Amino acid sequence: MDPFDAGAGGILRQPKAVWATAGASVVAFMGIGLVDPILPSIAQGLDASASQVSLLFTSYFLITALAMLVTGFVSSRIGGRRTLLLGLALVVVFAGLAGTSDTVGQLVGYRAGWGLGNALFVSTALAVIVGAAAGGSAAAILLYESALGLGMACGPLVGALLGDASWRYPFFGTAFLMAIGFLCITAFLKEQPKPARRTSLLDLVKALGHGGLASAAVSAFFYNYTFFTVLAFTPFVLNMTPYRSGAVFFAWGVLLAVFSVLVAPRMQKRFGSLKVLGGSLVLLAADVLVLGYGNHTAAVVCTILSGAFIGVNNTVYTELALGVSDAPRPVASAGYNFVRWFAAAAAPYFAPKIEEWTDVHIPFVVAAVTAVLGAVVVLVRRRSLTYEAEELEPRHATEDGVTVFAN
């Protein structure tokens, strides 16, 4: 079945519950790139350095990573719907508080609380979408990736539009939009069936004992360092107004969405997932090198172009994480995210520090090296990462009522 088919089961023919969850997911992913165009404004408004302001990403993703240890434990006990609502409620509270910050320390702390809410929501949203979607896993994953791409594209644009008046407004705007998402999920999403067995705190660790899942997580760890060097450090290098920076990252997000949803699946069918992933990582490494050493125009072009490689990588990594092991989907997702989000926390902190210790070019050299390391892991561990769903063919057997990819 073609997941893009507008007929029954296609990506465009989904229940209201799926659209409500996907819509809230768009806003959740908007929160990642929302601060991108206003990072210099925040630094100026709170009299903070680039490395201090970059801690907005570090605290957010560090808490997100640690929260992955307990998201499965929580959702398997209170159910997917309540977990989503709890996550959304925390984001509403802490995003609103972030807009009231008087110091960079307060803002960093509120972003940490925001990260906890986002972890509870994002880690559960994909499983809920898959469980409620018509048309099986292929359509559900593409819908989720569409939400990710749209959110990543709109986040910088919304941040620029609201942030041009005040750096505080994007935080209040996110709280408002997430409150709408809370109401939509409350109205349209029924409680999902709880898993037959509750997830323990050790299940995530056991899942990472699988060679394929561990390899995917380690490769994604290196890739995410590159990804978030581009996302968190590049705005300081471009040194543009919020509007111009927002436009650059909006174009970046559009490429991310298009390549994630439209291009990546077709490339995988033609060349295979691992070849596509390895090649995309190498091209991303070359792109960030040019970004770091080129002139301002080259930096803008390469920033936008990196969205294409990031979009491809995001889709392939998601499918690898969900299909490469026999762990339940929420557990595999949590274990994978637990590892990779540590790099998302590290890159925004170390990139400006490396610039302080050396010069502005070296953070991009490090980012290029980590992208290549991600490709090396894919090459060395390709047998562990190979599974029957390499050609994106869904397995007909189900697990807890959810179609899953073959191992």
Residue pairs with C-beta under 8 A, 6 or more apart in sequence:
1 9
1 10
1 135
1 136
1 138
1 139
2 10
3 10
3 11
3 135
3 138
3 139
3 142
3 265
4 10
4 11
4 12
4 142
5 11
6 12
6 13
7 13
8 134
8 135
9 134
9 135
9 136
9 139
10 135
10 139
11 135
11 139
11 142
11 143
11 146
13 134
13 135
14 22
14 133
14 134
14 135
14 139
14 143
15 132
15 133
15 134
16 188
17 132
17 188
17 189
17 190
18 129
18 132
18 133
18 134
18 140
18 143
19 188
20 181
20 184
20 185
20 187
20 188
20 189
21 84
21 125
21 128
21 129
21 132
21 185
21 189
22 129
22 143
22 144
22 146
22 147
23 147
23 181
23 184
24 84
24 88
24 121
24 125
24 178
24 181
24 182
24 184
24 185
25 121
25 122
25 125
25 129
25 144
25 147
25 148
25 151
26 147
26 150
26 151
26 154
27 151
27 174
27 177
27 178
27 180
27 181
28 91
28 118
28 121
28 122
28 125
28 151
28 178
28 181
29 122
29 147
29 148
29 150
29 151
29 152
29 155
30 151
30 152
30 154
30 155
30 158
30 174
30 177
31 91
31 95
31 114
31 118
31 151
31 155
31 174
32 60
32 151
32 152
32 155
32 231
33 151
33 152
33 155
33 156
33 159
33 231
33 249
33 253
34 155
34 156
34 158
34 159
34 170
34 171
34 174
35 42
35 56
35 57
35 159
35 170
36 155
36 156
36 159
36 231
36 232
36 235
36 245
36 246
36 249
37 156
37 159
37 160
37 163
37 235
37 240
37 242
37 243
37 245
37 246
37 249
38 159
38 160
38 163
38 167
38 170
38 242
39 50
39 53
39 54
39 56
39 232
39 235
39 236
40 235
40 236
40 239
41 163
41 167
41 242
42 48
42 53
42 56
42 104
42 107
42 167
43 49
43 50
43 52
43 53
45 167
46 53
46 101
46 102
46 103
46 104
46 107
48 104
49 352
50 236
50 352
50 355
51 349
51 352
51 353
51 356
52 104
52 108
53 104
54 232
54 233
54 348
54 349
54 351
54 352
55 104
55 108
55 348
55 349
56 107
56 108
56 111
56 348
57 111
57 228
57 231
57 232
57 344
57 345
57 347
57 348
57 349
58 108
58 345
58 346
58 348
58 349
59 108
59 109
59 111
59 112
59 115
59 345
60 111
60 112
60 114
60 115
60 118
60 345
61 115
61 228
61 341
61 342
61 344
61 345
61 348
62 112
62 115
62 341
62 342
62 345
63 112
63 113
63 115
63 116
63 119
64 115
64 116
64 118
64 119
64 122
64 337
64 341
64 344
64 345
65 119
65 337
65 338
65 339
65 341
65 342
65 344
65 345
66 338
67 115
67 116
67 119
67 120
67 123
68 119
68 123
68 204
68 334
68 335
68 337
68 338
68 341
69 201
69 204
69 334
69 338
70 201
71 83
71 119
71 120
71 123
71 124
71 330
71 334
72 123
72 199
72 203
72 204
72 330
72 331
72 334
73 198
73 199
73 200
73 201
74 83
74 86
74 120
75 83
75 120
75 123
75 124
75 127
75 199
75 330
76 194
76 195
76 197
76 198
76 199
76 330
77 194
77 198
78 86
79 191
79 192
79 194
80 124
80 127
80 128
80 131
80 191
80 192
81 128
81 185
81 189
81 190
81 191
81 192
82 191
83 120
83 121
83 124
84 120
84 121
84 124
84 125
84 128
84 185
84 189
85 182
85 185
85 186
86 117
86 120
87 117
87 118
87 119
87 120
87 121
87 122
87 124
88 117
88 121
88 178
88 179
88 181
88 182
88 185
89 117
89 182
90 113
90 114
90 116
90 117
90 120
91 114
91 117
91 118
91 121
91 174
91 175
91 178
92 117
92 175
92 178
92 179
92 182
93 113
93 117
93 175
94 110
94 111
94 112
94 113
94 114
94 116
94 117
95 110
95 114
95 171
95 172
95 174
95 175
95 178
96 171
96 172
96 175
97 110
97 113
98 107
98 110
98 111
98 114
98 171
99 168
99 169
99 170
99 171
99 172
99 175
100 168
101 107
101 110
101 168
119 337
122 337
123 330
123 333
123 334
123 337
124 330
125 144
126 140
126 141
126 144
126 318
126 322
126 329
126 333
127 329
127 330
127 333
127 402
128 189
128 192
129 140
129 143
129 144
130 137
130 140
130 141
130 329
130 402
130 403
131 192
131 193
131 401
131 402
132 189
132 192
133 139
133 140
133 143
136 394
136 403
137 322
137 394
137 402
137 403
137 404
137 405
138 392
138 394
141 315
141 318
141 319
141 322
142 261
142 265
144 318
145 260
145 261
145 314
145 315
145 318
146 257
146 260
146 261
148 257
148 260
148 314
149 253
149 256
149 257
149 258
149 260
149 261
149 311
150 253
150 257
152 253
152 256
152 257
153 250
153 252
153 253
153 254
153 256
153 257
154 250
154 253
155 249
155 253
156 245
156 246
156 248
156 249
156 250
156 252
156 253
157 246
157 247
157 249
157 250
157 253
158 170
158 173
159 170
159 242
159 246
160 242
160 243
160 245
160 246
160 247
160 250
161 243
161 246
162 169
162 170
162 172
162 173
163 169
163 170
163 242
163 246
164 241
164 242
164 243
193 400
193 401
195 328
195 330
195 400
196 400
199 328
199 330
199 331
203 327
203 328
203 331
204 331
204 334
204 335
204 338
205 335
206 327
207 213
207 325
207 327
207 331
207 332
207 334
207 335
208 214
208 217
208 335
208 338
208 339
210 324
210 325
210 326
210 327
211 381
211 384
212 320
212 324
212 325
212 381
212 384
212 385
212 387
213 321
213 324
213 325
213 327
213 332
213 335
213 336
214 339
215 324
215 377
215 378
215 381
215 384
215 385
216 317
216 320
216 321
216 324
216 336
216 385
217 321
217 335
217 336
217 338
217 339
217 340
218 339
218 377
219 277
219 317
219 374
219 375
219 377
219 378
219 381
220 317
220 321
220 336
220 339
220 340
220 343
220 374
221 339
221 340
221 342
221 343
221 374
222 343
222 370
222 371
222 373
222 374
222 377
223 281
223 284
223 313
223 317
223 340
223 343
223 370
223 371
223 374
224 340
224 341
224 343
224 344
224 347
225 343
225 344
225 346
225 347
225 366
225 367
225 370
226 284
226 285
226 288
226 347
226 367
226 368
226 370
226 371
226 374
227 310
227 313
227 344
227 347
228 343
228 344
228 347
228 348
229 288
229 347
229 348
229 351
229 363
229 364
229 366
229 367
230 288
230 291
230 303
230 306
230 310
230 367
231 348
232 347
232 348
232 351
233 347
233 348
233 351
233 352
233 355
233 363
234 291
234 299
234 303
235 245
235 249
236 352
237 292
237 299
237 360
238 244
238 245
238 248
238 296
238 299
238 300
238 303
240 248
248 300
248 303
248 304
249 303
251 304
251 307
252 303
252 304
252 306
252 307
253 307
254 307
255 304
255 305
255 307
255 308
255 311
256 307
256 308
256 310
256 311
256 314
257 311
258 308
258 311
259 307
259 308
259 309
259 310
259 311
259 312
260 311
260 312
260 314
260 315
261 311
261 315
263 308
263 311
263 312
264 276
264 311
264 312
264 315
264 316
265 315
265 392
267 276
267 312
268 276
268 315
268 316
268 390
268 391
268 392
269 391
269 392
271 279
272 390
272 391
273 316
273 319
273 320
273 390
273 392
274 378
274 382
274 385
274 386
274 390
276 312
276 316
277 312
277 313
277 316
277 317
277 320
277 375
277 378
278 375
278 378
278 379
280 309
280 312
280 313
280 316
281 309
281 313
281 371
281 372
281 374
281 375
281 378
282 371
282 372
282 375
283 309
284 306
284 309
284 310
284 313
284 371
285 367
285 368
285 369
285 371
285 372
285 375
286 368
287 302
287 305
287 306
287 309
288 302
288 306
288 364
288 367
288 368
288 371
289 364
289 365
289 368
290 298
290 302
291 298
291 299
291 302
291 303
291 306
291 364
292 299
292 360
292 361
292 362
292 363
292 364
292 365
292 367
292 368
293 361
293 364
294 302
317 336
317 340
319 389
319 392
319 405
320 385
321 332
321 333
321 336
321 337
322 329
322 332
322 333
322 404
322 405
323 387
323 389
323 404
323 405
323 406
323 407
324 332
324 384
324 385
324 387
324 407
325 332
325 407
326 407
327 335
328 399
328 400
329 399
329 402
329 404
343 370
347 367
350 363
350 366
351 363
351 366
351 367
352 363
354 362
354 363
354 366
355 362
355 363
378 385
387 405
387 406
387 407
388 395
388 405
388 406
388 407
389 395
389 405
389 406
393 406
394 403
394 404
394 405
394 406
395 403
395 404
395 405
395 406
396 403
397 403
397 404
398 404
